[in-house]
């Protein structure tokens, strides 16, 4: 939290220094944190989200301006490259960061992953500092149900030989929501995704209505049906995270097919540290990790990097058969 406090103070300082005389003072706001927050609130009161969106594009711990940050220069030739889009979560102390880049770079330098070091890998970071679950336009701040992100990701992913998505929490929701942009030979890796936000108090935006949360849920369900990539949803023992699996019909069907309770955690029988349920198109992996911070728990257990590398870059030897569409009396969760 101390490091995050330093980042926040630095962001305030830069914003106030940059806007103090030219904007804040001119509009009779004090050149202070209160003045900056008052300016944003005043512009929102007029019905415009543009000022807030401008701040959101820099209000994070990345060195570059968001919301889409390419790690390095864009390659001239893309057909032989693998693009990994890493969607960031809300963060734990009020500061959003580019995520998963360090994990991927560490994996590439690991002697046990010599094949990975030769992979032509391009990493892009997607940050939604507006906390709209990637449902608003980061340029003007207006709610657009994810249209800006859809169009921008389509353009970003175009022409790459392989496209994969990865994210945790809010970022995992985005990996599923926009999974149709992944290539058929790609992967979608979602750690503890939030499918229906009516179940989560973290979505505190007043304009994030039940209607909009339901629309996001339906968009995620539709994208999961449409994507041609492999989808792996990872969860731990958190009850809320396990309950979210009820909103993905393919996951419910897979559990019913093998006689497993969908929102039951991994059995602690001493025989396994994870359990996979599903087929090569859509599956769930349950881990013996407490709490919502699944990535941190897997890292503590020493298996995060291996899990990420395996899910993103190693094709699974699962059956091609689809699970039967049978509910057998279990209630289907609707949005």
N, C-alpha and C positions, 0 to 999 in steps of 0.2 A: 504494500500500500504506500510506503514511503516513496518508492520510485515513481509510482503513479501520481502522487502529490506533486513531485518535482515537475513531471510532464505537464500537469494541469496548470501549475503556476507559470511555467515557461510559455504555454499557449496563451494564457491571459496577458502576460507581459507583451508578447509579440503583437497580439491583436490590439491591445490598447495603444501601444506605441505607433502601430500602423494607422489606426483610425482616430486617434485622439484629436489632433488639430484639424484634420481634413473632414471628419464626419461627426464625431461625438460633440466636439465643442461647437461646431457650426450649427448643430441641431439642439444645442443647449443641454446636452447630456454630460455628466461629469466623466472625465477621463479615468475611469476606475472600473472594477469588476461590476459594481452595481450599475454604472452607466452603460456598460456593454450589454448586460442582461436586460436592462430597461429598453435599450434600442431594439433588441430582438423582439421583446414582448410587444413594443409599440408597433412594429411592422406587422407582426402577426395579428394584432388587433384590427389592422386595416384590411385583413383578408389576404395578405401576401406572405408566402413562406420563403421568398427568395433570399432574404437576409439570413434567415436561419439555415437555409441550404448552403449558402456561401460559407458560413462558419463551420458547418458539418463537414465540408470537404477538406478542412484542415484540422479539425478537432479530433486528432488521433495521434498515436505515437510513431507513425511512419514519417520518414524524412520527406517523402514526396506527397504532393497533393492527391487526394482521392478523387473519386471513389474507386476507380480501377487503376491499379499500379502494376506495371510490368517489371518483373525482377530482371533488370538488364535491358539490352536493346532488343527491339523486335527483329526476329530473323528475316532475312531476305527470302529464303526458301523455307516453306513450312511443311511441305508434304512428308518430309522425313523426320519431323519433330513431334515430340509428345508435349502437349500443353496441359498443365495442371492448374486449374483455377481453384484457389483456396479462399473460401468464404469465411470471414471473421465472425466470431461471436460478439456478444455485448461487452465482454471483458468482465472482470470481477470487481474492479474498484473504480469504475467510471471512466476508464480509458480503453478505447479500442485499439488493437494492435494488428499488424499483419501476422497471420498465423500459418503454421505448418511449413514455412520456408526453411527454418532451421532444422526441422526434423528431416526434410527431404535432402537438404545439403549434407547433413551428417550421414545419412544413408548412402549417399553417393561416394563418400570418402571412406566408407567401411570396407576393409579388405575382404569381408565375407560377401560383399555385393559387387564383385568386380564387373559383372555384366551390367550393373546399374550405372557404374561410373562412365561407361561408354555410351549410355543412353543420351540422346540429344533432347534434353529436358528444358522446357520453358515454363516458368512459374509466374502466374498472375494473381494478385491479391484483390479481392472484392470487399469493400468496407461500406457498411451502411450506418454511419454515425447518427443518422436521424432516428434510428431505432424503429424503423417501420417494417422490419422483416423483409426488406428489399421490395417493398410495395409502393414506394414513392419515387418521384423523379428527383435525383440529387442535384440537378441543375437549377430547377425553379422551386423545388420543395413540394410540388403539388402531388396529391395522391393519384396514382394512375394504375393501381393494381399490378404493378411490376412491368408495365409496358416498356419503360426506358431500359430497365435491366434486360428484358427479353431481347430487345433490338440490339443493345450494346454487346451482349454476350454472343448473339448470333454473328455479329460482325467480327468480334474478337476471335471466336473459335473457327471461323471460316478458313478452309484450306489446310488446317493442321492434319497430319496423318493420324494422330490419335489425340482425343480430348478426354480428360478425366476431371471430376469434381471432388472436392473434399471439404468438410466443414464440421463444426461442432455446435450444438445448441441452435441459436438463431442461424448460424452459418450452415448447419446441417439442414435446416428447413429450406434454405435457398438451394442447396445441392439437389434436393428432390424437386423443388418447384421448377427449376430450370434444367432438369436432367435431360430434356429432349435435345439439348445442344451438344451432349456428349456423343462421340462416335460409337458405332456398333462394337468396335474393338476396345472401347474405353470402359471406365469404371466410375461408379458413383459411390462415394464412401461417406455415410452420414452417421456421425456420433451423436446420440441422444437428440434426435430432431424433435422439434415442437410442431405438431401437425395442426392442432386446433388450439389457438391461443386463449380461448375462453377458459382453459384449464390452468393458465399460468398468470400469476400476478405481475410478472416482470414486464409485461406489455402495458406500460403506464400511460401511453399517449391517449389523450381524451378523444382524439379523432379516430382512434383505432376501435371502431364500433364492432358490435357483435356481427353485424351484417358484413363488414369488411373481413373480420376474422373467419367467418364462414366461407367467404369467397376465396380466401387464401387456402383454407382447408381443401376446398373443391379443386382449386388449381393444382395443389400438390397431388391429390388423388389422380387427376387427369394426366399429369405429367408422368407419374409412376407407371400408368398404363401405356403411355405413348413411347417412352424412352426405349431405345434399342441397346443401351449399355447395360452392363451388369450392375445391379444395385445391392449394396450391403449396408444394412442398418445395424449399428452397434448400440447396445444398451447395457446398463449395469443392473443394480438392485433397487434403484430409486423407483418408488411406486408410481409417481407421476410420469416418469419416462416410459415405464413399461405400459402404462395405460394408453399412451399415445399410439401404440402399435395397433390398437383397435380401429384406428382411423384409416389404416391401409388395407383394403380388401384382400389383396394378394397375400399379405402376411397372415391375416386371419384364416384364410383358406389353407395355407401351408400348415398352420398349427392344428387345425381341425383334421387334416389329412393324416397326421402322425399321432393324434390323440393328446396333444400338449395344450395346457392352459396358456393362453396368449400372454396374460399379464402376470404369470408366475415367474419368479426369478430363477436363476440357475440353481439347481439342487446342490446343496453342500454335502456331497457324498464322498468327497475326497478323491474321486476318480477323474475329475475334469476341471479345468479352469475356464473353459468356455464351451458353448453349445451352439451349433449352427442348425437352423431350421429353414428349409426352403429349397429352391432349385437354382439353376445357374443364371436365371434372370432376376430373381428377387429373393433375398434371404435375410434372416435376422441372426445376429450373433450376440448371445447373452454372456456377460462376463460377471465374475465374482468381485465386483467393485461397488462400494457404497457411494451414495451421493450422486449429484448431477455432473460433477467434474470428471467425466469418464476418462478423457485424455490424460489428465493429471494422475488418475489412479492407475492407468495402464503404464504410464511412464514410471511411477513408483514401483510397479511390479516388474519393470525391466522388459516389457513386451510392446511398448508403443511403436517404436521404429519398425520392428518386425511386422507388426500388424498393419501399419500403414503401407509398407513396401509390398507386402503380400496382396493386400486388397487392391492397390492401385495398379500394380504392374504384373501380377501373376494370374493368368487365366485359371479359373476354377474347373475342376473335373466333376461337375455336377450333372445329374440327369437332365436331358432336354425336355422331359415330359412335364406338362403343366399340372398343377394341383387341381383337383376337382372343385368346382364352385358349389360347395355344400356348407350350410351354416349349422345344421344339426341342432337347432334350438338356441344357439348362441346369438345374442343380440348384435346386430350390425350397427356400428356407430355411424350416424349421419352427421353431416355438417350443416 
